Amino acid sequence: MNSFMKFISTKSFMPFVWYRIALGIVIIVLVSMGVLSPHAAESAG
């Protein structure tokens, strides 16, 4: 965790923001295409 705090104190936090936005878009697209099931975790247990 210390290396993360050091990184964001010297660099920009924006790469993490863009990573989260891109990941969210990918997940939404996969769920809408039926590749991922939004209830997969419920049936896995």
N, C-alpha and C positions, 0 to 999 in steps of 0.2 A: 504494500500500500504506500510505503514511503517513496518508492520510485515513481509511482503514479502522481503523487503530490508534487514531487520535484519536476516531473515532466510538464504538468499543467501550469506550474509557476514560471517555467522558463519558456514554454511554447504556448500555442493557442489551444483553447478547448474545442475549437470548431471541428477538427477531425472526428472527435467522438460524437458530436452532434450530428454530423453528416452520416456517420456510421449507423447511428440509431434510426435516423430517418430512412436510410436505404434498407436497413434490415426490416423495418416495419412495412415498407412498401412491398418488399419481396414476400413477406409472410401473408399480407393481405391478398396479393396476386395468387399465391399458391392456394390459399383457402378458397378464393373465388373460382379457381379452375378445378377445384375438387382434389387437388394433389394432397393437401393436408386437411385433416378433419379437425374442426374446432373443439370436438369433444373426445379426441384421441386419448387424452390423459385420464378421462373418467373411465374408459373401458380398459385401460392398461392395468389398473389395479385389481 
